[in-house]
Amino acid sequence: MFAQTYNLEYPLLSDFNKEVSEAFDVLQSPWAAFGYKGVARRSVFVLDGKGILRYRWVGDAPSEEPPYNEIIESLKKLN
């Protein structure tokens, strides 16, 4: 729904089981007191067509926005 709403032409990942969050080392556990089994830090990862990580950004606070211009530039380099 999100990808359709914003007309995104690339796949997005839903990480319901938190496997990718753990693999990319962005899973936080202090949310257990609120009934959550872990919450991923706000993160952006860009992988190329071979699955190689080409860009990584992890925020320190949920309110922190990622550097959108950097992300766009990393995506342009993939073409």
QUIPEHU-V891194 format. One record per residue. SS is DSSP state (h for helix, s for strand, l for the rest). Layout:
ss=<SS	SS>
This chain:
ss=<l	h	h	h	h	l	l	l	l	l	l	l	l	l	l	l	l	l	h	h	h	h	h	l	l	l	s	s	l	h	h	h	h	h	l	l	l	l	s	s	l	l	s	s	s	s	s	l	l	l	l	l	s	s	s	s	s	s	l	l	l	l	l	l	l	l	l	h	h	h	h	h	h	h	h	h	l	l	l>
